[in-house]
Amino acid sequence: MRHTLRETWSGLTRNAAMTVAVVVTIWVSLTLFGLGLLINKQVDLLKDRWYDQIEISVFLCVKDSTSGNCEPGQDVTQSQKDAIKKALEANPEVEKVMFESKEEAYRDFQETYKDSPIADDLTVDQMQESYRIKLKDPEQYQGVVTEAMGLPGVQNVQDMHTVLDRIFAGLNALKWGTVAMSVALLVAAWVQISNTIRIAAFARRRELGIMRLVGASNTYIMLPFLLESLVAGVLGAVFASATLLGLHHLVITRNLEVSMQALRWLERGDVLVVVGWVALTAIALSIVPTLIATKRYLKV
């Protein structure tokens, strides 16, 4: 064992530049890999928070309506309101239908714009009645929107999913872009580890030849190379884990959780789970290419 540890240390110091390059590549690639996993988790948290609270608003016709399924100069009739409510409640995707009167809409308007000059621009009569729809599955909304837009007496349908879907599409693009870059760097780390093993094997070719002649086992010959790559992988994983934990503390704990408390943010436990995956990936990245490279270059 002493010989193995001595050979491992000798290999790390002899190829110090290559070792540092491997560690840095693994560090950056695992950090990006971890960020991709964290972004994916954060997107799910935001979806759970925002989608569960989203309602579809079906605004009913008023006299000055110029669009939708409205009759010029006519408010929505009671029979139309009853038909709209009945159709919405019959939709299997709808969990609950709530009616908002002009008075309720006016109170909400006054509360929202109480500190703005426009608070006195509208009267109760100018407000629109509406139905607020809560869905069983917030992501299954298109059928309800399509049906509501075709009902007589409906002036407009407001659906925040169209805005949120663009936001989440951007976040998903960021997530997959981060994962793609991390995969590219992981491949680069794989190649670097293989090249490091090849260079180390060439530098020790005489020693390895003597060890084969005296009957050293394959495991005995490969073990120093495995330990070298494992040390590089562990160092890269430690730096990547520290980076992820540091980013979580600086970006989320000290900033986002303070400035936007209404939203759900990643907790430290979520980061620790990702750190576990980073560690497993680092070990696999260290061992697998080393085993392949030693079998190829050392011919043991």
Secondary structure as GFF3:
##gff-version 3
##sequence-region A 1 300
A	DSSP	alpha_helix	2	14	.	.	.	ID=ss1
A	DSSP	alpha_helix	16	53	.	.	.	ID=ss2
A	DSSP	beta_strand	56	60	.	.	.	ID=ss3
A	DSSP	alpha_helix	78	90	.	.	.	ID=ss4
A	DSSP	beta_strand	94	100	.	.	.	ID=ss5
A	DSSP	alpha_helix	102	112	.	.	.	ID=ss6
A	DSSP	three_ten_helix	117	120	.	.	.	ID=ss7
A	DSSP	three_ten_helix	124	126	.	.	.	ID=ss8
A	DSSP	beta_strand	130	135	.	.	.	ID=ss9
A	DSSP	alpha_helix	142	149	.	.	.	ID=ss10
A	DSSP	beta_strand	154	158	.	.	.	ID=ss11
A	DSSP	alpha_helix	161	203	.	.	.	ID=ss12
A	DSSP	alpha_helix	205	213	.	.	.	ID=ss13
A	DSSP	alpha_helix	218	247	.	.	.	ID=ss14
A	DSSP	pi_helix	248	256	.	.	.	ID=ss15
A	DSSP	alpha_helix	257	259	.	.	.	ID=ss16
A	DSSP	alpha_helix	268	297	.	.	.	ID=ss17
###
